[in-house]
Amino acid sequence: MLRNEFQGMSRRRALAAMAAPAMTRLLARERRPPNFIIVFTDDQGYGDLGCYGSPNIRTPNIDRMAAEGIRFTSLCVQAFCGPSRSALMTGCYPPRTSTAFNHSPKARTGLNPRETTIASVLKPLAYSTMIVGKWH
């Protein structure tokens, strides 16, 4: 997922460089680092939320969060949920991190604990991080 302009950079630096424009806009409004929440759902269509134009499904709380923050509208999703989550967390194509498929609950494989993730980039900046939901 790292674009050509980031080739040759460490993944940590490339993830930071990709997030920098959005973070700069938020920091310009506030003096402290912004809080942020990533909502990542499976099997949801683009138009299933009010903030993306759904006339039939009411999502007022999510719509308010979207209006007050920044919405990212493009992500290269995978055929399975685990690889899509891995790509979001690492900024890498799932085969690069050995997560190109869903791992079974008792599997001894998965994302390497030493992998660079959004959380590992943010923790040194005094952020608290948390994942809620289903993770393979």
VMD Tcl script that builds the backbone (N, CA, C; Angstrom):
set m [mol new atoms 408]
animate dup $m
set s [atomselect $m all]
$s set {name element resname resid chain x y z} {
  {N N MET 1 A 0.803 -1.188 0.000}
  {CA C MET 1 A 0.000 0.000 0.000}
  {C C MET 1 A 0.848 1.255 0.000}
  {N N LEU 2 A 2.088 1.159 0.354}
  {CA C LEU 2 A 2.928 2.345 0.330}
  {C C LEU 2 A 3.150 2.768 -1.110}
  {N N ARG 3 A 2.884 4.012 -1.374}
  {CA C ARG 3 A 2.970 4.518 -2.734}
  {C C ARG 3 A 4.418 4.652 -3.184}
  {N N ASN 4 A 4.604 4.736 -4.514}
  {CA C ASN 4 A 5.950 4.808 -5.091}
  {C C ASN 4 A 6.787 5.923 -4.499}
  {N N GLU 5 A 6.183 7.057 -4.164}
  {CA C GLU 5 A 6.960 8.180 -3.644}
  {C C GLU 5 A 7.589 7.879 -2.290}
  {N N PHE 6 A 7.131 6.808 -1.624}
  {CA C PHE 6 A 7.666 6.442 -0.327}
  {C C PHE 6 A 8.655 5.285 -0.405}
  {N N GLN 7 A 8.918 4.783 -1.609}
  {CA C GLN 7 A 9.861 3.680 -1.741}
  {C C GLN 7 A 11.238 4.122 -1.272}
  {N N GLY 8 A 11.927 3.234 -0.610}
  {CA C GLY 8 A 13.248 3.558 -0.096}
  {C C GLY 8 A 13.217 4.072 1.336}
  {N N MET 9 A 12.057 4.518 1.810}
  {CA C MET 9 A 11.924 4.964 3.198}
  {C C MET 9 A 11.613 3.753 4.071}
  {N N SER 10 A 11.935 3.833 5.340}
  {CA C SER 10 A 11.489 2.784 6.253}
  {C C SER 10 A 9.964 2.873 6.317}
  {N N ARG 11 A 9.339 1.762 6.643}
  {CA C ARG 11 A 7.875 1.781 6.710}
  {C C ARG 11 A 7.387 2.725 7.800}
  {N N ARG 12 A 8.113 2.829 8.888}
  {CA C ARG 12 A 7.726 3.748 9.972}
  {C C ARG 12 A 7.696 5.180 9.450}
  {N N ARG 13 A 8.734 5.568 8.716}
  {CA C ARG 13 A 8.793 6.927 8.177}
  {C C ARG 13 A 7.730 7.120 7.103}
  {N N ALA 14 A 7.484 6.085 6.271}
  {CA C ALA 14 A 6.481 6.207 5.214}
  {C C ALA 14 A 5.078 6.335 5.799}
  {N N LEU 15 A 4.752 5.545 6.840}
  {CA C LEU 15 A 3.446 5.678 7.493}
  {C C LEU 15 A 3.281 7.085 8.060}
  {N N ALA 16 A 4.320 7.589 8.704}
  {CA C ALA 16 A 4.261 8.936 9.268}
  {C C ALA 16 A 4.098 9.980 8.166}
  {N N ALA 17 A 4.798 9.795 7.030}
  {CA C ALA 17 A 4.708 10.751 5.928}
  {C C ALA 17 A 3.317 10.752 5.307}
  {N N MET 18 A 2.687 9.579 5.218}
  {CA C MET 18 A 1.341 9.521 4.646}
  {C C MET 18 A 0.323 10.176 5.570}
  {N N ALA 19 A 0.520 10.062 6.879}
  {CA C ALA 19 A -0.427 10.640 7.830}
  {C C ALA 19 A -0.174 12.127 8.073}
  {N N ALA 20 A 1.008 12.611 7.715}
  {CA C ALA 20 A 1.404 13.985 8.041}
  {C C ALA 20 A 0.448 15.064 7.544}
  {N N PRO 21 A -0.046 15.024 6.290}
  {CA C PRO 21 A -0.936 16.111 5.848}
  {C C PRO 21 A -2.196 16.242 6.705}
  {N N ALA 22 A -2.821 15.115 7.029}
  {CA C ALA 22 A -4.033 15.168 7.856}
  {C C ALA 22 A -3.695 15.634 9.267}
  {N N MET 23 A -2.606 15.115 9.826}
  {CA C MET 23 A -2.213 15.505 11.173}
  {C C MET 23 A -1.861 16.989 11.229}
  {N N THR 24 A -1.202 17.507 10.207}
  {CA C THR 24 A -0.825 18.923 10.177}
  {C C THR 24 A -2.063 19.808 10.208}
  {N N ARG 25 A -3.093 19.429 9.426}
  {CA C ARG 25 A -4.341 20.214 9.433}
  {C C ARG 25 A -4.976 20.211 10.813}
  {N N LEU 26 A -4.999 19.043 11.460}
  {CA C LEU 26 A -5.597 18.964 12.791}
  {C C LEU 26 A -4.776 19.731 13.822}
  {N N LEU 27 A -3.462 19.612 13.765}
  {CA C LEU 27 A -2.609 20.304 14.727}
  {C C LEU 27 A -2.680 21.813 14.570}
  {N N ALA 28 A -2.952 22.296 13.354}
  {CA C ALA 28 A -3.079 23.730 13.128}
  {C C ALA 28 A -4.270 24.292 13.900}
  {N N ARG 29 A -5.301 23.452 14.103}
  {CA C ARG 29 A -6.485 23.893 14.832}
  {C C ARG 29 A -6.296 23.793 16.341}
  {N N GLU 30 A -5.462 22.874 16.789}
  {CA C GLU 30 A -5.277 22.644 18.212}
  {C C GLU 30 A -3.793 22.601 18.545}
  {N N ARG 31 A -3.466 22.907 19.766}
  {CA C ARG 31 A -2.075 22.877 20.206}
  {C C ARG 31 A -1.643 21.486 20.674}
  {N N ARG 32 A -2.576 20.616 20.973}
  {CA C ARG 32 A -2.235 19.280 21.448}
  {C C ARG 32 A -2.473 18.263 20.330}
  {N N PRO 33 A -1.791 17.126 20.410}
  {CA C PRO 33 A -2.022 16.106 19.383}
  {C C PRO 33 A -3.492 15.678 19.386}
  {N N PRO 34 A -4.060 15.465 18.234}
  {CA C PRO 34 A -5.486 15.133 18.163}
  {C C PRO 34 A -5.762 13.700 18.594}
  {N N ASN 35 A -6.943 13.490 19.138}
  {CA C ASN 35 A -7.436 12.135 19.348}
  {C C ASN 35 A -7.975 11.665 18.012}
  {N N PHE 36 A -7.896 10.395 17.756}
  {CA C PHE 36 A -8.547 9.888 16.554}
  {C C PHE 36 A -9.010 8.464 16.750}
  {N N ILE 37 A -10.068 8.146 16.022}
  {CA C ILE 37 A -10.693 6.824 16.064}
  {C C ILE 37 A -10.815 6.349 14.627}
  {N N ILE 38 A -10.415 5.134 14.382}
  {CA C ILE 38 A -10.598 4.526 13.061}
  {C C ILE 38 A -11.717 3.514 13.199}
  {N N VAL 39 A -12.772 3.690 12.414}
  {CA C VAL 39 A -13.881 2.744 12.397}
  {C C VAL 39 A -13.709 1.915 11.128}
  {N N PHE 40 A -13.500 0.628 11.302}
  {CA C PHE 40 A -13.232 -0.267 10.179}
  {C C PHE 40 A -14.219 -1.423 10.281}
  {N N THR 41 A -15.079 -1.559 9.295}
  {CA C THR 41 A -16.135 -2.567 9.367}
  {C C THR 41 A -16.056 -3.528 8.192}
  {N N ASP 42 A -16.548 -4.739 8.420}
  {CA C ASP 42 A -16.626 -5.751 7.371}
  {C C ASP 42 A -17.996 -5.712 6.711}
  {N N ASP 43 A -18.030 -6.120 5.482}
  {CA C ASP 43 A -19.295 -6.315 4.752}
  {C C ASP 43 A -20.207 -5.094 4.788}
  {N N GLN 44 A -19.644 -3.948 4.703}
  {CA C GLN 44 A -20.433 -2.719 4.681}
  {C C GLN 44 A -20.274 -2.072 3.325}
  {N N GLY 45 A -21.368 -1.683 2.730}
  {CA C GLY 45 A -21.313 -0.995 1.458}
  {C C GLY 45 A -20.976 0.471 1.638}
  {N N TYR 46 A -20.457 1.091 0.594}
  {CA C TYR 46 A -20.046 2.498 0.658}
  {C C TYR 46 A -21.217 3.391 1.080}
  {N N GLY 47 A -22.410 3.100 0.594}
  {CA C GLY 47 A -23.561 3.955 0.878}
  {C C GLY 47 A -24.375 3.530 2.077}
  {N N ASP 48 A -23.821 2.728 2.981}
  {CA C ASP 48 A -24.580 2.237 4.130}
  {C C ASP 48 A -24.593 3.185 5.325}
  {N N LEU 49 A -23.900 4.295 5.245}
  {CA C LEU 49 A -23.881 5.276 6.334}
  {C C LEU 49 A -24.442 6.599 5.827}
  {N N GLY 50 A -25.056 7.344 6.737}
  {CA C GLY 50 A -25.594 8.647 6.354}
  {C C GLY 50 A -24.532 9.580 5.801}
  {N N CYS 51 A -23.336 9.556 6.389}
  {CA C CYS 51 A -22.270 10.464 5.948}
  {C C CYS 51 A -21.768 10.134 4.543}
  {N N TYR 52 A -22.132 8.977 4.028}
  {CA C TYR 52 A -21.775 8.610 2.651}
  {C C TYR 52 A -23.003 8.594 1.752}
  {N N GLY 53 A -24.103 9.157 2.221}
  {CA C GLY 53 A -25.261 9.359 1.373}
  {C C GLY 53 A -26.414 8.393 1.509}
  {N N SER 54 A -26.418 7.533 2.511}
  {CA C SER 54 A -27.530 6.598 2.645}
  {C C SER 54 A -28.817 7.340 2.979}
  {N N PRO 55 A -29.856 7.182 2.149}
  {CA C PRO 55 A -31.137 7.810 2.458}
  {C C PRO 55 A -31.996 6.942 3.389}
  {N N ASN 56 A -31.593 5.684 3.594}
  {CA C ASN 56 A -32.447 4.741 4.324}
  {C C ASN 56 A -31.922 4.321 5.690}
  {N N ILE 57 A -30.626 4.403 5.894}
  {CA C ILE 57 A -30.039 3.943 7.152}
  {C C ILE 57 A -29.581 5.167 7.944}
  {N N ARG 58 A -30.126 5.309 9.175}
  {CA C ARG 58 A -29.791 6.466 10.001}
  {C C ARG 58 A -28.586 6.124 10.876}
  {N N THR 59 A -27.540 6.939 10.778}
  {CA C THR 59 A -26.320 6.739 11.574}
  {C C THR 59 A -25.862 8.090 12.139}
  {N N PRO 60 A -26.675 8.720 12.987}
  {CA C PRO 60 A -26.372 10.086 13.425}
  {C C PRO 60 A -25.059 10.231 14.188}
  {N N ASN 61 A -24.686 9.269 15.031}
  {CA C ASN 61 A -23.449 9.407 15.801}
  {C C ASN 61 A -22.222 9.283 14.904}
  {N N ILE 62 A -22.240 8.323 14.007}
  {CA C ILE 62 A -21.130 8.179 13.060}
  {C C ILE 62 A -21.083 9.384 12.133}
  {N N ASP 63 A -22.236 9.866 11.697}
  {CA C ASP 63 A -22.280 11.047 10.830}
  {C C ASP 63 A -21.662 12.259 11.519}
  {N N ARG 64 A -21.939 12.425 12.824}
  {CA C ARG 64 A -21.378 13.544 13.569}
  {C C ARG 64 A -19.854 13.408 13.684}
  {N N MET 65 A -19.390 12.199 13.965}
  {CA C MET 65 A -17.934 11.978 14.032}
  {C C MET 65 A -17.288 12.309 12.693}
  {N N ALA 66 A -17.915 11.905 11.608}
  {CA C ALA 66 A -17.367 12.168 10.269}
  {C C ALA 66 A -17.348 13.665 9.980}
  {N N ALA 67 A -18.385 14.376 10.394}
  {CA C ALA 67 A -18.461 15.820 10.139}
  {C C ALA 67 A -17.417 16.591 10.944}
  {N N GLU 68 A -17.086 16.099 12.136}
  {CA C GLU 68 A -16.139 16.795 13.004}
  {C C GLU 68 A -14.683 16.421 12.735}
  {N N GLY 69 A -14.461 15.399 11.941}
  {CA C GLY 69 A -13.100 14.913 11.730}
  {C C GLY 69 A -12.734 14.844 10.257}
  {N N ILE 70 A -11.896 13.892 9.964}
  {CA C ILE 70 A -11.424 13.669 8.594}
  {C C ILE 70 A -11.863 12.279 8.177}
  {N N ARG 71 A -12.430 12.175 6.993}
  {CA C ARG 71 A -12.828 10.873 6.458}
  {C C ARG 71 A -11.834 10.458 5.390}
  {N N PHE 72 A -11.345 9.228 5.496}
  {CA C PHE 72 A -10.521 8.649 4.449}
  {C C PHE 72 A -11.432 7.750 3.626}
  {N N THR 73 A -11.388 7.898 2.333}
  {CA C THR 73 A -12.364 7.210 1.492}
  {C C THR 73 A -11.763 6.150 0.577}
  {N N SER 74 A -10.479 5.912 0.653}
  {CA C SER 74 A -9.864 4.920 -0.227}
  {C C SER 74 A -8.958 3.987 0.565}
  {N N LEU 75 A -9.169 2.718 0.397}
  {CA C LEU 75 A -8.316 1.707 0.990}
  {C C LEU 75 A -8.386 0.495 0.086}
  {N N CYS 76 A -7.271 -0.120 -0.156}
  {CA C CYS 76 A -7.222 -1.322 -0.977}
  {C C CYS 76 A -7.612 -2.498 -0.090}
  {N N VAL 77 A -8.881 -2.887 -0.136}
  {CA C VAL 77 A -9.345 -3.985 0.714}
  {C C VAL 77 A -9.022 -5.324 0.066}
  {N N GLN 78 A -9.044 -6.343 0.880}
  {CA C GLN 78 A -8.716 -7.693 0.450}
  {C C GLN 78 A -9.972 -8.551 0.436}
  {N N ALA 79 A -9.830 -9.777 -0.024}
  {CA C ALA 79 A -10.978 -10.681 -0.123}
  {C C ALA 79 A -11.455 -11.187 1.238}
  {N N PHE 80 A -10.618 -11.094 2.255}
  {CA C PHE 80 A -10.969 -11.569 3.590}
  {C C PHE 80 A -10.749 -10.432 4.592}
  {N N CYS 81 A -11.416 -10.535 5.742}
  {CA C CYS 81 A -11.337 -9.448 6.714}
  {C C CYS 81 A -9.966 -9.328 7.388}
  {N N GLY 82 A -9.334 -10.447 7.742}
  {CA C GLY 82 A -8.032 -10.402 8.407}
  {C C GLY 82 A -6.972 -9.664 7.599}
  {N N PRO 83 A -6.818 -10.004 6.303}
  {CA C PRO 83 A -5.830 -9.274 5.501}
  {C C PRO 83 A -6.135 -7.785 5.372}
  {N N SER 84 A -7.405 -7.415 5.299}
  {CA C SER 84 A -7.755 -5.996 5.225}
  {C C SER 84 A -7.338 -5.272 6.497}
  {N N ARG 85 A -7.559 -5.895 7.647}
  {CA C ARG 85 A -7.152 -5.289 8.923}
  {C C ARG 85 A -5.633 -5.184 9.009}
  {N N SER 86 A -4.955 -6.226 8.567}
  {CA C SER 86 A -3.493 -6.211 8.577}
  {C C SER 86 A -2.970 -5.058 7.719}
  {N N ALA 87 A -3.554 -4.872 6.546}
  {CA C ALA 87 A -3.129 -3.785 5.655}
  {C C ALA 87 A -3.369 -2.428 6.309}
  {N N LEU 88 A -4.491 -2.259 6.961}
  {CA C LEU 88 A -4.796 -0.999 7.635}
  {C C LEU 88 A -3.799 -0.733 8.769}
  {N N MET 89 A -3.487 -1.747 9.548}
  {CA C MET 89 A -2.594 -1.563 10.703}
  {C C MET 89 A -1.146 -1.327 10.310}
  {N N THR 90 A -0.701 -1.925 9.189}
  {CA C THR 90 A 0.722 -1.877 8.852}
  {C C THR 90 A 1.070 -0.989 7.660}
  {N N GLY 91 A 0.090 -0.706 6.804}
  {CA C GLY 91 A 0.392 0.027 5.579}
  {C C GLY 91 A 1.048 -0.844 4.524}
  {N N CYS 92 A 0.985 -2.155 4.700}
  {CA C CYS 92 A 1.621 -3.099 3.767}
  {C C CYS 92 A 0.581 -4.006 3.122}
  {N N TYR 93 A 0.921 -4.473 1.929}
  {CA C TYR 93 A 0.102 -5.516 1.325}
  {C C TYR 93 A 0.186 -6.757 2.217}
  {N N PRO 94 A -0.934 -7.457 2.447}
  {CA C PRO 94 A -0.932 -8.605 3.345}
  {C C PRO 94 A 0.109 -9.695 3.045}
  {N N PRO 95 A 0.399 -10.042 1.783}
  {CA C PRO 95 A 1.437 -11.070 1.585}
  {C C PRO 95 A 2.795 -10.663 2.154}
  {N N ARG 96 A 3.079 -9.373 2.215}
  {CA C ARG 96 A 4.342 -8.881 2.759}
  {C C ARG 96 A 4.468 -9.191 4.255}
  {N N THR 97 A 3.327 -9.262 4.946}
  {CA C THR 97 A 3.331 -9.502 6.387}
  {C C THR 97 A 2.809 -10.896 6.746}
  {N N SER 98 A 2.739 -11.775 5.765}
  {CA C SER 98 A 2.256 -13.159 5.963}
  {C C SER 98 A 0.833 -13.207 6.494}
  {N N THR 99 A 0.006 -12.267 6.051}
  {CA C THR 99 A -1.394 -12.235 6.491}
  {C C THR 99 A -2.341 -12.176 5.301}
  {N N ALA 100 A -2.046 -12.926 4.243}
  {CA C ALA 100 A -2.848 -12.871 3.024}
  {C C ALA 100 A -4.132 -13.694 3.118}
  {N N PHE 101 A -4.399 -14.277 4.279}
  {CA C PHE 101 A -5.594 -15.087 4.474}
  {C C PHE 101 A -6.012 -14.967 5.936}
  {N N ASN 102 A -7.214 -15.428 6.254}
  {CA C ASN 102 A -7.646 -15.423 7.651}
  {C C ASN 102 A -6.992 -16.589 8.374}
  {N N HIS 103 A -6.373 -16.300 9.475}
  {CA C HIS 103 A -5.750 -17.338 10.289}
  {C C HIS 103 A -6.794 -17.899 11.240}
  {N N SER 104 A -6.759 -19.187 11.488}
  {CA C SER 104 A -7.737 -19.796 12.400}
  {C C SER 104 A -7.460 -19.325 13.830}
  {N N PRO 105 A -8.466 -19.404 14.710}
  {CA C PRO 105 A -8.278 -18.924 16.086}
  {C C PRO 105 A -7.112 -19.578 16.830}
  {N N LYS 106 A -6.797 -20.825 16.540}
  {CA C LYS 106 A -5.711 -21.518 17.243}
  {C C LYS 106 A -4.413 -21.519 16.448}
  {N N ALA 107 A -4.353 -20.748 15.384}
  {CA C ALA 107 A -3.166 -20.731 14.527}
  {C C ALA 107 A -1.956 -20.197 15.282}
  {N N ARG 108 A -0.799 -20.697 14.932}
  {CA C ARG 108 A 0.455 -20.196 15.506}
  {C C ARG 108 A 1.104 -19.202 14.539}
  {N N THR 109 A 0.333 -18.752 13.580}
  {CA C THR 109 A 0.821 -17.793 12.590}
  {C C THR 109 A 0.000 -16.523 12.696}
  {N N GLY 110 A 0.422 -15.511 12.002}
  {CA C GLY 110 A -0.283 -14.233 12.014}
  {C C GLY 110 A 0.710 -13.101 11.895}
  {N N LEU 111 A 0.275 -11.928 12.225}
  {CA C LEU 111 A 1.131 -10.748 12.151}
  {C C LEU 111 A 2.271 -10.861 13.164}
  {N N ASN 112 A 3.470 -10.672 12.709}
  {CA C ASN 112 A 4.640 -10.752 13.569}
  {C C ASN 112 A 4.550 -9.652 14.630}
  {N N PRO 113 A 4.743 -9.975 15.904}
  {CA C PRO 113 A 4.659 -8.958 16.964}
  {C C PRO 113 A 5.658 -7.804 16.785}
  {N N ARG 114 A 6.715 -8.012 16.027}
  {CA C ARG 114 A 7.704 -6.950 15.804}
  {C C ARG 114 A 7.362 -6.094 14.580}
  {N N GLU 115 A 6.234 -6.372 13.933}
  {CA C GLU 115 A 5.834 -5.611 12.742}
  {C C GLU 115 A 5.562 -4.151 13.106}
  {N N THR 116 A 5.917 -3.229 12.238}
  {CA C THR 116 A 5.607 -1.812 12.442}
  {C C THR 116 A 4.123 -1.602 12.158}
  {N N THR 117 A 3.417 -1.052 13.122}
  {CA C THR 117 A 1.982 -0.783 12.977}
  {C C THR 117 A 1.702 0.680 13.313}
  {N N ILE 118 A 0.492 1.089 13.050}
  {CA C ILE 118 A 0.081 2.441 13.437}
  {C C ILE 118 A 0.327 2.637 14.932}
  {N N ALA 119 A -0.024 1.643 15.734}
  {CA C ALA 119 A 0.156 1.749 17.191}
  {C C ALA 119 A 1.626 1.915 17.561}
  {N N SER 120 A 2.512 1.156 16.923}
  {CA C SER 120 A 3.934 1.263 17.283}
  {C C SER 120 A 4.542 2.595 16.867}
  {N N VAL 121 A 3.941 3.255 15.881}
  {CA C VAL 121 A 4.399 4.587 15.480}
  {C C VAL 121 A 3.863 5.650 16.454}
  {N N LEU 122 A 2.638 5.445 16.946}
  {CA C LEU 122 A 2.004 6.445 17.810}
  {C C LEU 122 A 2.426 6.364 19.276}
  {N N LYS 123 A 2.742 5.188 19.766}
  {CA C LYS 123 A 3.080 5.056 21.192}
  {C C LYS 123 A 4.248 5.941 21.612}
  {N N PRO 124 A 5.333 6.057 20.832}
  {CA C PRO 124 A 6.418 6.960 21.245}
  {C C PRO 124 A 6.007 8.437 21.264}
  {N N LEU 125 A 4.875 8.758 20.646}
  {CA C LEU 125 A 4.372 10.136 20.638}
  {C C LEU 125 A 3.373 10.359 21.770}
  {N N ALA 126 A 3.378 9.470 22.763}
  {CA C ALA 126 A 2.545 9.551 23.970}
  {C C ALA 126 A 1.071 9.257 23.719}
  {N N TYR 127 A 0.760 8.554 22.645}
  {CA C TYR 127 A -0.616 8.132 22.406}
  {C C TYR 127 A -0.886 6.821 23.129}
  {N N SER 128 A -2.106 6.664 23.602}
  {CA C SER 128 A -2.594 5.373 24.073}
  {C C SER 128 A -3.332 4.760 22.891}
  {N N THR 129 A -3.133 3.483 22.666}
  {CA C THR 129 A -3.777 2.834 21.528}
  {C C THR 129 A -4.598 1.656 22.011}
  {N N MET 130 A -5.617 1.289 21.216}
  {CA C MET 130 A -6.491 0.191 21.592}
  {C C MET 130 A -7.153 -0.371 20.347}
  {N N ILE 131 A -7.357 -1.649 20.343}
  {CA C ILE 131 A -8.095 -2.312 19.267}
  {C C ILE 131 A -9.299 -2.983 19.920}
  {N N VAL 132 A -10.468 -2.778 19.347}
  {CA C VAL 132 A -11.683 -3.412 19.819}
  {C C VAL 132 A -12.283 -4.150 18.652}
  {N N GLY 133 A -12.649 -5.396 18.863}
  {CA C GLY 133 A -13.313 -6.139 17.803}
  {C C GLY 133 A -12.649 -7.474 17.535}
  {N N LYS 134 A -12.946 -7.997 16.371}
  {CA C LYS 134 A -12.472 -9.312 15.955}
  {C C LYS 134 A -11.126 -9.167 15.264}
  {N N TRP 135 A -10.117 -9.833 15.793}
  {CA C TRP 135 A -8.782 -9.781 15.197}
  {C C TRP 135 A -8.255 -11.203 15.063}
  {N N HIS 136 A -7.794 -11.540 13.896}
  {CA C HIS 136 A -7.272 -12.894 13.650}
  {C C HIS 136 A -5.831 -12.985 14.099}
}
mol reanalyze $m
mol bondsrecalc $m
mol representation Tube
mol addrep $m
